[in-house]
Amino acid sequence: MDLIIGSDHAGLDLKEKIKNFLSQKGKYKIKDLGTFSYDPVDYPVIAREAAKKISEKKYGRGILICGSGIGMSITANRHKNVRAALCHNLYTVQLSRRHNDANILVLGSRVLGPELALEMVDLFLNTDFEGGRHQKRVEQIDVI
């Protein structure tokens, strides 16, 4: 699976941990949009670029990280066919995939510990969309 990942300066450390975690699995091709330093950057620029690539179906799924996750999720969800889910625990990750077919996981680096964040990433990438009664709702989201 091809993944796209990005963070602002607040999410840099967690982004690097996630990249290392996924690289060790050896089954993901990862495109890193940055940032690559602790210098302040504007999170909407990174979120917009990731969402554009997901919207264009150039990547199957994405992961965005900022301090709270809120700004990244608001920005990403302004793009057609993007369903970015800001999640805070394993349950919300699971539901975001099963019921909403979320294609971007958004994490808050100042809200989550790194161990939980890695579990959440793994669950996000390994949980299938249930379809069925949820398919109609996802289609309704995508026409907004």
Residue frames as qw, qx, qy, qz and C-alpha x, y, z in Angstrom:
[[0.000, 0.889, 0.458, 0.000, 0.00, 0.00, 0.00],
 [0.382, 0.383, -0.019, 0.841, 1.23, 3.46, -0.89],
 [0.356, -0.764, -0.453, 0.290, 0.99, 5.92, 1.99],
 [0.245, 0.647, -0.045, 0.721, 1.45, 9.63, 2.30],
 [0.568, -0.594, -0.424, 0.380, 2.49, 11.18, 5.60],
 [0.250, 0.585, -0.040, 0.770, 3.05, 14.71, 6.78],
 [0.486, -0.648, -0.461, 0.364, 3.35, 16.80, 9.90],
 [0.052, 0.933, -0.094, 0.343, 4.01, 20.28, 11.11],
 [0.248, 0.562, -0.618, 0.491, 6.88, 21.06, 13.48],
 [0.559, -0.379, 0.473, -0.566, 4.84, 19.90, 16.53],
 [0.948, 0.051, 0.181, -0.256, 4.27, 16.49, 14.94],
 [0.449, 0.681, -0.577, -0.048, 7.78, 15.94, 13.59],
 [0.179, -0.413, 0.861, -0.237, 8.99, 13.52, 16.28],
 [0.688, 0.146, 0.609, -0.366, 5.85, 11.39, 16.11],
 [0.718, 0.614, -0.136, -0.298, 5.96, 11.39, 12.30],
 [0.277, 0.614, -0.739, 0.016, 9.51, 10.04, 12.37],
 [0.397, -0.187, 0.840, -0.319, 8.53, 7.30, 14.86],
 [0.764, 0.373, 0.354, -0.389, 5.62, 6.29, 12.66],
 [0.592, 0.673, -0.395, -0.203, 7.81, 6.20, 9.55],
 [0.028, 0.491, -0.861, 0.132, 10.36, 3.99, 11.31],
 [0.580, 0.032, 0.704, -0.408, 7.59, 1.72, 12.61],
 [0.774, 0.511, 0.158, -0.338, 6.11, 1.32, 9.13],
 [0.401, 0.696, -0.583, -0.124, 9.48, 0.91, 7.43],
 [0.253, -0.354, 0.879, -0.192, 10.26, -2.03, 9.72],
 [0.732, 0.248, 0.522, -0.362, 7.12, -3.76, 8.48],
 [0.256, -0.275, 0.730, 0.570, 8.50, -3.61, 4.94],
 [0.298, 0.444, 0.819, 0.208, 5.13, -3.56, 3.18],
 [0.130, 0.904, 0.339, -0.224, 4.49, 0.15, 2.73],
 [0.478, 0.328, 0.171, 0.797, 5.81, 2.68, 0.26],
 [0.243, -0.792, -0.394, 0.399, 5.82, 6.00, 2.12],
 [0.332, 0.592, 0.140, 0.721, 5.89, 9.50, 0.67],
 [0.405, -0.571, -0.391, 0.598, 6.92, 12.03, 3.33],
 [0.205, 0.829, 0.294, 0.430, 5.67, 15.57, 2.68],
 [0.267, 0.349, -0.359, 0.823, 7.60, 17.02, 5.60],
 [0.075, 0.941, -0.304, 0.128, 8.24, 18.95, 7.62],
 [0.870, 0.155, -0.334, 0.326, 11.83, 17.92, 8.19],
 [0.344, 0.233, -0.429, 0.802, 12.87, 20.38, 10.90],
 [0.246, -0.570, -0.653, 0.434, 11.56, 22.03, 14.05],
 [0.028, -0.068, 0.110, 0.991, 11.28, 25.38, 12.29],
 [0.413, 0.439, 0.540, -0.587, 7.66, 26.56, 12.41],
 [0.011, -0.064, -0.734, -0.677, 5.59, 25.69, 9.35],
 [0.542, 0.073, 0.098, -0.831, 1.96, 26.25, 8.43],
 [0.428, 0.030, 0.895, -0.120, 0.08, 22.97, 8.84],
 [0.646, 0.558, 0.296, -0.429, -2.56, 23.82, 6.17],
 [0.360, 0.671, -0.542, -0.355, 0.09, 23.67, 3.45],
 [0.031, -0.278, 0.960, 0.006, 1.05, 20.11, 4.36],
 [0.464, 0.281, 0.747, -0.385, -2.52, 18.95, 5.00],
 [0.560, 0.642, 0.006, -0.524, -3.66, 20.41, 1.68],
 [0.294, 0.550, -0.726, -0.290, -0.91, 18.64, -0.26],
 [0.170, -0.074, 0.973, -0.137, -1.66, 15.27, 1.38],
 [0.504, 0.437, 0.569, -0.480, -5.41, 15.65, 0.87],
 [0.483, 0.638, -0.283, -0.528, -4.91, 16.59, -2.77],
 [0.177, 0.382, -0.890, -0.177, -2.91, 13.41, -3.39],
 [0.275, 0.164, 0.902, -0.291, -5.54, 11.27, -1.63],
 [0.501, 0.565, 0.267, -0.599, -8.34, 13.03, -3.53],
 [0.471, 0.611, -0.475, -0.424, -6.57, 12.32, -6.82],
 [0.983, -0.060, 0.124, -0.121, -6.17, 8.65, -5.72],
 [0.483, 0.673, -0.528, 0.187, -2.39, 8.86, -6.03],
 [0.083, 0.272, -0.842, 0.458, -2.14, 7.34, -2.53],
 [0.479, -0.360, -0.777, -0.195, -4.45, 4.89, -0.83],
 [0.532, -0.759, -0.367, 0.080, -4.20, 6.28, 2.66],
 [0.293, 0.632, -0.252, 0.672, -2.52, 9.08, 4.57],
 [0.597, -0.554, -0.434, 0.385, -1.41, 10.07, 8.04],
 [0.143, 0.723, -0.038, 0.675, -1.25, 13.68, 9.22],
 [0.617, -0.468, -0.455, 0.440, 0.14, 14.88, 12.54],
 [0.083, 0.660, -0.116, 0.737, 0.10, 18.27, 14.24],
 [0.031, -0.279, 0.640, -0.715, -0.06, 19.35, 17.87],
 [0.523, 0.079, 0.543, -0.652, -3.77, 18.69, 18.40],
 [0.277, 0.180, 0.894, 0.304, -4.73, 17.18, 15.04],
 [0.278, 0.698, 0.517, -0.411, -7.62, 19.61, 14.73],
 [0.188, 0.734, -0.228, -0.611, -6.16, 21.95, 12.12],
 [0.052, -0.265, 0.866, 0.421, -4.92, 19.13, 9.93],
 [0.237, 0.361, 0.902, -0.025, -8.31, 17.39, 9.97],
 [0.279, 0.758, 0.307, -0.504, -10.25, 20.57, 9.19],
 [0.136, 0.649, -0.467, -0.585, -7.97, 21.35, 6.25],
 [0.116, -0.134, 0.938, 0.299, -7.87, 17.82, 4.83],
 [0.282, 0.448, 0.831, -0.171, -11.63, 17.38, 4.94],
 [0.297, 0.686, 0.041, -0.663, -12.17, 20.33, 2.59],
 [0.139, 0.407, -0.732, -0.527, -11.09, 18.10, -0.31],
 [0.820, 0.137, -0.179, -0.526, -13.36, 15.88, -2.40],
 [0.912, 0.067, -0.402, -0.050, -13.28, 12.18, -1.54],
 [0.310, 0.344, -0.665, 0.586, -11.17, 12.79, 1.55],
 [0.710, -0.594, -0.259, -0.276, -12.40, 11.39, 4.84],
 [0.349, 0.418, -0.587, 0.599, -9.83, 12.46, 7.41],
 [0.702, -0.586, -0.376, -0.150, -10.52, 11.15, 10.90],
 [0.003, 0.614, -0.530, 0.585, -9.04, 12.80, 13.96],
 [0.838, -0.286, -0.455, -0.094, -8.77, 9.90, 16.39],
 [0.217, -0.716, 0.466, -0.472, -7.79, 9.74, 20.05],
 [0.581, -0.294, 0.720, -0.240, -8.03, 6.02, 20.84],
 [0.137, -0.107, 0.931, 0.320, -8.20, 2.60, 19.23],
 [0.329, 0.515, 0.757, -0.231, -11.99, 2.52, 19.22],
 [0.321, 0.797, 0.078, -0.505, -12.32, 5.70, 17.17],
 [0.025, 0.497, -0.719, -0.485, -9.69, 4.46, 14.72],
 [0.242, 0.122, 0.958, 0.092, -11.53, 1.19, 14.26],
 [0.338, 0.677, 0.580, -0.300, -14.87, 2.90, 13.67],
 [0.158, 0.739, -0.228, -0.614, -13.31, 5.46, 11.33],
 [0.039, 0.305, -0.842, -0.443, -12.28, 2.62, 9.03],
 [0.164, 0.246, 0.955, -0.025, -15.18, 0.20, 9.48],
 [0.197, 0.709, 0.621, -0.271, -18.02, 2.70, 9.29],
 [0.158, 0.897, 0.031, -0.412, -16.59, 5.76, 7.51],
 [0.828, 0.371, 0.179, 0.380, -13.90, 4.33, 5.23],
 [0.185, -0.936, 0.167, 0.248, -11.52, 7.01, 6.51],
 [0.836, 0.435, -0.016, 0.335, -8.57, 7.42, 4.18],
 [0.296, 0.584, -0.386, 0.650, -6.51, 9.81, 6.32],
 [0.661, -0.544, -0.447, 0.258, -5.71, 9.24, 9.98],
 [0.096, 0.758, -0.169, 0.622, -5.06, 12.47, 11.85],
 [0.725, -0.374, -0.454, 0.359, -3.17, 12.41, 15.14],
 [0.150, -0.933, 0.103, -0.310, -2.39, 15.01, 17.75],
 [0.661, 0.277, -0.531, 0.451, 1.20, 14.68, 18.94],
 [0.046, -0.355, 0.485, -0.798, 0.47, 16.68, 22.10],
 [0.738, -0.210, 0.062, -0.639, -2.57, 14.52, 22.88],
 [0.986, 0.015, -0.127, -0.107, -1.24, 10.98, 22.36],
 [0.529, -0.600, 0.574, 0.176, 1.70, 9.00, 23.62],
 [0.293, 0.536, -0.665, -0.431, 3.89, 7.46, 20.91],
 [0.160, -0.052, 0.985, -0.027, 3.09, 3.84, 21.83],
 [0.438, 0.514, 0.621, -0.398, -0.64, 4.39, 21.49],
 [0.384, 0.701, -0.199, -0.567, -0.14, 6.35, 18.27],
 [0.103, 0.380, -0.863, -0.315, 1.76, 3.42, 16.73],
 [0.269, 0.231, 0.918, -0.175, -1.02, 1.00, 17.71],
 [0.416, 0.654, 0.321, -0.544, -3.52, 3.38, 16.17],
 [0.283, 0.609, -0.521, -0.527, -1.57, 3.56, 12.90],
 [0.049, -0.144, 0.979, 0.135, -1.35, -0.22, 12.73],
 [0.329, 0.432, 0.772, -0.330, -5.08, -0.58, 13.34],
 [0.367, 0.690, 0.006, -0.624, -5.89, 2.10, 10.77],
 [0.260, 0.525, -0.675, -0.448, -3.88, 0.33, 8.09],
 [0.106, 0.076, -0.990, -0.062, -5.23, -3.13, 8.91],
 [0.333, 0.395, 0.690, -0.507, -8.95, -2.48, 9.36],
 [0.114, 0.243, 0.723, 0.637, -11.27, -2.89, 6.42],
 [0.387, 0.031, 0.012, -0.921, -14.34, -0.87, 5.54],
 [0.395, 0.176, 0.859, -0.275, -17.51, -2.87, 6.26],
 [0.146, -0.095, -0.627, -0.759, -19.52, -1.39, 3.40],
 [0.137, -0.485, -0.862, 0.054, -23.15, -2.49, 3.54],
 [0.119, -0.874, -0.470, 0.030, -25.34, 0.03, 5.34],
 [0.384, -0.689, 0.061, 0.612, -22.31, 2.30, 5.76],
 [0.455, 0.135, 0.527, 0.705, -21.63, 2.55, 2.01],
 [0.074, 0.785, 0.508, 0.346, -24.67, 4.75, 1.38],
 [0.352, -0.898, -0.132, 0.228, -23.59, 7.14, 4.12],
 [0.531, -0.376, 0.343, 0.677, -20.04, 7.40, 2.83],
 [0.330, 0.421, 0.572, 0.621, -21.44, 8.18, -0.62],
 [0.110, -0.908, -0.385, -0.120, -23.55, 10.93, 0.93],
 [0.474, -0.723, 0.091, 0.495, -20.44, 12.42, 2.55],
 [0.521, -0.107, 0.487, 0.693, -18.55, 12.39, -0.72],
 [0.236, 0.630, 0.538, 0.508, -21.18, 14.44, -2.59],
 [0.251, -0.882, -0.267, 0.297, -21.12, 17.30, -0.11]]
